[in-house]
């Protein structure tokens, strides 16, 4: 690269044709310079400057499963913060409900980081006052019949009026701190099915609970029970600004 530039300067001092020297400069100096720039990203990658969250997202192939990177990034950072804070169980399980997606999509994702695998993907309902096919409104208020955003830690299983259910403890006071008071739990519901979607054009809705398919409820509860991280995502500006991962 330096040699090429020297040749160019030397040529100019010998009063050769300006156009010829300009041609020589672009043929020799510029391609060499661009080659160096082109290799810079490869060098950065080799030295480990790539984003570990993006690497994890790619390894799990979550893009092809329909989960947005924004949802995963927020969920994963919160999971790591809770894990490092020793408030989760030994399970390396993260559950994400991506409420940016249609309720007709399988927008519940159960990820096992020990296996680096998406172990389950299924339908999940939102609250009836959160929206029709898409959830757009969220609340932490009792009897709002809306879903609540944010991070939860799962509790124990129990038998309730909906059958097998899983207790949830909301850890973000301004967004889901009333979850236990509102009896927001994971439970099975017949309106969470492809048949309901076919007959009604959308998934059924709950009173605020992240209801799941009765056929998968037992499996979901077994995976998630006892101190795992559950995250309900929607890019509400207020939530993104005040989420506990910002603190």
Secondary structure as a PSIPRED ss2 file (coil, helix, strand):
# PSIPRED VFORMAT (PSIPRED V4.0)

   1 X C   1.000  0.000  0.000
   2 X H   0.000  1.000  0.000
   3 X H   0.000  1.000  0.000
   4 X H   0.000  1.000  0.000
   5 X H   0.000  1.000  0.000
   6 X H   0.000  1.000  0.000
   7 X H   0.000  1.000  0.000
   8 X H   0.000  1.000  0.000
   9 X H   0.000  1.000  0.000
  10 X H   0.000  1.000  0.000
  11 X H   0.000  1.000  0.000
  12 X H   0.000  1.000  0.000
  13 X H   0.000  1.000  0.000
  14 X C   1.000  0.000  0.000
  15 X C   1.000  0.000  0.000
  16 X C   1.000  0.000  0.000
  17 X C   1.000  0.000  0.000
  18 X H   0.000  1.000  0.000
  19 X H   0.000  1.000  0.000
  20 X H   0.000  1.000  0.000
  21 X H   0.000  1.000  0.000
  22 X H   0.000  1.000  0.000
  23 X H   0.000  1.000  0.000
  24 X H   0.000  1.000  0.000
  25 X H   0.000  1.000  0.000
  26 X H   0.000  1.000  0.000
  27 X H   0.000  1.000  0.000
  28 X H   0.000  1.000  0.000
  29 X H   0.000  1.000  0.000
  30 X H   0.000  1.000  0.000
  31 X H   0.000  1.000  0.000
  32 X H   0.000  1.000  0.000
  33 X H   0.000  1.000  0.000
  34 X H   0.000  1.000  0.000
  35 X H   0.000  1.000  0.000
  36 X H   0.000  1.000  0.000
  37 X H   0.000  1.000  0.000
  38 X H   0.000  1.000  0.000
  39 X H   0.000  1.000  0.000
  40 X H   0.000  1.000  0.000
  41 X H   0.000  1.000  0.000
  42 X H   0.000  1.000  0.000
  43 X H   0.000  1.000  0.000
  44 X H   0.000  1.000  0.000
  45 X H   0.000  1.000  0.000
  46 X H   0.000  1.000  0.000
  47 X C   1.000  0.000  0.000
  48 X C   1.000  0.000  0.000
  49 X C   1.000  0.000  0.000
  50 X C   1.000  0.000  0.000
  51 X C   1.000  0.000  0.000
  52 X H   0.000  1.000  0.000
  53 X H   0.000  1.000  0.000
  54 X H   0.000  1.000  0.000
  55 X H   0.000  1.000  0.000
  56 X H   0.000  1.000  0.000
  57 X H   0.000  1.000  0.000
  58 X H   0.000  1.000  0.000
  59 X H   0.000  1.000  0.000
  60 X C   1.000  0.000  0.000
  61 X C   1.000  0.000  0.000
  62 X C   1.000  0.000  0.000
  63 X C   1.000  0.000  0.000
  64 X C   1.000  0.000  0.000
  65 X C   1.000  0.000  0.000
  66 X C   1.000  0.000  0.000
  67 X C   1.000  0.000  0.000
  68 X C   1.000  0.000  0.000
  69 X H   0.000  1.000  0.000
  70 X H   0.000  1.000  0.000
  71 X H   0.000  1.000  0.000
  72 X H   0.000  1.000  0.000
  73 X H   0.000  1.000  0.000
  74 X H   0.000  1.000  0.000
  75 X H   0.000  1.000  0.000
  76 X H   0.000  1.000  0.000
  77 X H   0.000  1.000  0.000
  78 X H   0.000  1.000  0.000
  79 X H   0.000  1.000  0.000
  80 X H   0.000  1.000  0.000
  81 X H   0.000  1.000  0.000
  82 X H   0.000  1.000  0.000
  83 X H   0.000  1.000  0.000
  84 X H   0.000  1.000  0.000
  85 X C   1.000  0.000  0.000
  86 X C   1.000  0.000  0.000
  87 X C   1.000  0.000  0.000
  88 X C   1.000  0.000  0.000
  89 X C   1.000  0.000  0.000
  90 X C   1.000  0.000  0.000
  91 X C   1.000  0.000  0.000
  92 X C   1.000  0.000  0.000
  93 X E   0.000  0.000  1.000
  94 X E   0.000  0.000  1.000
  95 X E   0.000  0.000  1.000
  96 X E   0.000  0.000  1.000
  97 X E   0.000  0.000  1.000
  98 X E   0.000  0.000  1.000
  99 X C   1.000  0.000  0.000
 100 X C   1.000  0.000  0.000
 101 X C   1.000  0.000  0.000
 102 X C   1.000  0.000  0.000
 103 X C   1.000  0.000  0.000
 104 X C   1.000  0.000  0.000
 105 X C   1.000  0.000  0.000
 106 X C   1.000  0.000  0.000
 107 X C   1.000  0.000  0.000
 108 X E   0.000  0.000  1.000
 109 X E   0.000  0.000  1.000
 110 X E   0.000  0.000  1.000
 111 X E   0.000  0.000  1.000
 112 X E   0.000  0.000  1.000
 113 X C   1.000  0.000  0.000
 114 X C   1.000  0.000  0.000
 115 X C   1.000  0.000  0.000
 116 X C   1.000  0.000  0.000
 117 X E   0.000  0.000  1.000
 118 X E   0.000  0.000  1.000
 119 X E   0.000  0.000  1.000
 120 X E   0.000  0.000  1.000
 121 X E   0.000  0.000  1.000
 122 X E   0.000  0.000  1.000
 123 X C   1.000  0.000  0.000
 124 X C   1.000  0.000  0.000
 125 X C   1.000  0.000  0.000
 126 X C   1.000  0.000  0.000
 127 X E   0.000  0.000  1.000
 128 X C   1.000  0.000  0.000
 129 X C   1.000  0.000  0.000
 130 X C   1.000  0.000  0.000
 131 X C   1.000  0.000  0.000
 132 X C   1.000  0.000  0.000
 133 X C   1.000  0.000  0.000
 134 X C   1.000  0.000  0.000
 135 X C   1.000  0.000  0.000
 136 X C   1.000  0.000  0.000
 137 X C   1.000  0.000  0.000
 138 X C   1.000  0.000  0.000
 139 X C   1.000  0.000  0.000
 140 X C   1.000  0.000  0.000
 141 X C   1.000  0.000  0.000
 142 X C   1.000  0.000  0.000
 143 X C   1.000  0.000  0.000
 144 X C   1.000  0.000  0.000
 145 X C   1.000  0.000  0.000
 146 X C   1.000  0.000  0.000
 147 X C   1.000  0.000  0.000
 148 X C   1.000  0.000  0.000
 149 X C   1.000  0.000  0.000
 150 X E   0.000  0.000  1.000
 151 X E   0.000  0.000  1.000
 152 X E   0.000  0.000  1.000
 153 X E   0.000  0.000  1.000
 154 X E   0.000  0.000  1.000
 155 X E   0.000  0.000  1.000
 156 X E   0.000  0.000  1.000
 157 X E   0.000  0.000  1.000
 158 X E   0.000  0.000  1.000
 159 X E   0.000  0.000  1.000
 160 X E   0.000  0.000  1.000
 161 X C   1.000  0.000  0.000
 162 X C   1.000  0.000  0.000
 163 X E   0.000  0.000  1.000
 164 X E   0.000  0.000  1.000
 165 X E   0.000  0.000  1.000
 166 X E   0.000  0.000  1.000
 167 X E   0.000  0.000  1.000
 168 X E   0.000  0.000  1.000
 169 X E   0.000  0.000  1.000
 170 X E   0.000  0.000  1.000
 171 X C   1.000  0.000  0.000
 172 X C   1.000  0.000  0.000
 173 X H   0.000  1.000  0.000
 174 X H   0.000  1.000  0.000
 175 X H   0.000  1.000  0.000
 176 X H   0.000  1.000  0.000
 177 X C   1.000  0.000  0.000
 178 X C   1.000  0.000  0.000
 179 X C   1.000  0.000  0.000
 180 X C   1.000  0.000  0.000
 181 X C   1.000  0.000  0.000
 182 X C   1.000  0.000  0.000
 183 X C   1.000  0.000  0.000
 184 X C   1.000  0.000  0.000
 185 X E   0.000  0.000  1.000
 186 X E   0.000  0.000  1.000
 187 X E   0.000  0.000  1.000
 188 X E   0.000  0.000  1.000
 189 X C   1.000  0.000  0.000
 190 X C   1.000  0.000  0.000
 191 X C   1.000  0.000  0.000
 192 X C   1.000  0.000  0.000
 193 X C   1.000  0.000  0.000
 194 X H   0.000  1.000  0.000
 195 X H   0.000  1.000  0.000
 196 X H   0.000  1.000  0.000
 197 X H   0.000  1.000  0.000
 198 X H   0.000  1.000  0.000
 199 X H   0.000  1.000  0.000
 200 X H   0.000  1.000  0.000
 201 X C   1.000  0.000  0.000
 202 X C   1.000  0.000  0.000
 203 X C   1.000  0.000  0.000
 204 X C   1.000  0.000  0.000
 205 X C   1.000  0.000  0.000
 206 X E   0.000  0.000  1.000
 207 X C   1.000  0.000  0.000
 208 X C   1.000  0.000  0.000
 209 X C   1.000  0.000  0.000
 210 X C   1.000  0.000  0.000
 211 X C   1.000  0.000  0.000
 212 X E   0.000  0.000  1.000
 213 X C   1.000  0.000  0.000
 214 X H   0.000  1.000  0.000
 215 X H   0.000  1.000  0.000
 216 X H   0.000  1.000  0.000
 217 X H   0.000  1.000  0.000
 218 X H   0.000  1.000  0.000
 219 X H   0.000  1.000  0.000
 220 X H   0.000  1.000  0.000
 221 X H   0.000  1.000  0.000
 222 X H   0.000  1.000  0.000
 223 X H   0.000  1.000  0.000
 224 X H   0.000  1.000  0.000
 225 X C   1.000  0.000  0.000
 226 X C   1.000  0.000  0.000
 227 X C   1.000  0.000  0.000
 228 X C   1.000  0.000  0.000
 229 X E   0.000  0.000  1.000
 230 X E   0.000  0.000  1.000
 231 X E   0.000  0.000  1.000
 232 X E   0.000  0.000  1.000
 233 X E   0.000  0.000  1.000
 234 X C   1.000  0.000  0.000
 235 X C   1.000  0.000  0.000
 236 X C   1.000  0.000  0.000
 237 X H   0.000  1.000  0.000
 238 X H   0.000  1.000  0.000
 239 X H   0.000  1.000  0.000
 240 X H   0.000  1.000  0.000
 241 X H   0.000  1.000  0.000
 242 X H   0.000  1.000  0.000
 243 X C   1.000  0.000  0.000
 244 X H   0.000  1.000  0.000
 245 X H   0.000  1.000  0.000
 246 X H   0.000  1.000  0.000
 247 X C   1.000  0.000  0.000
